[in-house]
Amino acid sequence: MTAIVEPAEELSVFTGLTEITRFAGVGTAVSASSYSQSELLEILDVEDPKIRSVFLNSAIDRRFLTLPPESPGGGRVSEPQGDLLDKHKKIAVDMGCRALEACLKSAGATLSDLRHLCCVTSTGFLTPGLSALVIREMGIDPHCSRSDIVGMGCNAGLNALNVVAGWSAAHPGELGVVLCSEACSAAYALDGTMRTAVVNSLFGDGSAALAVISGDGRVPGPRVLKFASYIITDAVEAMRYDWDRDQDRFSFFLDPQIPYVVGAHAEIVIDRLLSGTGLRRSDIGHWLVHSGGKKVIDAVVVNLGLSRYDVRHTTGVLRDYGNLSSGSFLFSYERLADENVAGPGDYGVLMTMGPGSTIEMALIQW
């Protein structure tokens, strides 16, 4: 293996940045109620054997959801889009505040230390954005700079990290936070179709926050070395969240071929990520892949030659929470951090996938 250059030079070679951005802390939060897949089938009164099979063969045990209220005649019915937007605002802000609080505690920081907040969400639309609402709710200094990434989907957490890493490098010693808050319950439709059944079987509510800082060598977390991005333009329509005129609401669509599309293109992105670093895939000790679904994870494992141990956190998050959209990979990172198995010099790859169809990756080193 070709030797890697020294840290300061390395960052300049890889990214053009002269400051080393490091992970300083992580925190997560979920909504109030969780359900097993079997419980959801009963609550939603699903009898179609094909749809039941989708739920029960998802590799998901439980998910946190805020279901529609019971109708007067019993059962659950789809909520109007306006009610879903209200639900998104309430849940995303609540989870986001709790995840941010846990993240700052993990980083040994307080709200007064926060200098930039970048909020990510795709499960509802808010103006003013989630960042403004969280700042108001938590009493954060109103001078705190902020940004919002809306509508990019499950990949967006890494797009946000790219933005905040650049901000951090330009503001050494100042604390920035990426906050992904996805109220997936607010994107649910109940129409009995296979299209919505696939979505309803997969997603759960969750929020995750990651604190980053540059120019402080005392921070023990991994440093960010490089990003790589790829848009599979031939599959732009394969994952989308658009207006369903029949339902009079937004509705999410997942093409059944998505796992294979993502898997087939994963090698292109990892090769670009590692290009010029002197690293091979076998040099990567830690893989934190988006918990997009059982078939997606399987496709990535096969195409990148990973082991089940490599994706243990990815599959564990899917099992315990379902697909948490943009924050899924940070739930996996939190589990890796709690394991305390990453040693100095270890390399890791973060990988997210989403509409576009897109694949995002980041190279990190402890």
Protein Blocks (a to p, Z undefined) as FASTA:
>chain_A
ZZdddfklmmmmmnopabdcddfbdcddddfbdcdfklmmmmnopabfklmmmmmmnopa
bdcdddddddfkgpjddddfklmmmmmmmmmmmmmmmmmmmmmmmnopafklpmbdcddd
fkbccdddfklmmmmmnopafkbccdddehkbjmlmmmmmmmmmmmmmmmghiacddddd
ddfklmcccehpaklmmmmmmgccddddddddehiakbmbdcdfbdcddddfklmmmpcc
dddfklopacddddfklmmmmmmmmmmmmmmmmgonlpafklpmbdcddffbjklmmmmm
mmnopafklmmmmmmmmmmnopnhjmlmmmmmmmmmmnopacghiacddddddehiacdd
ddddZZ
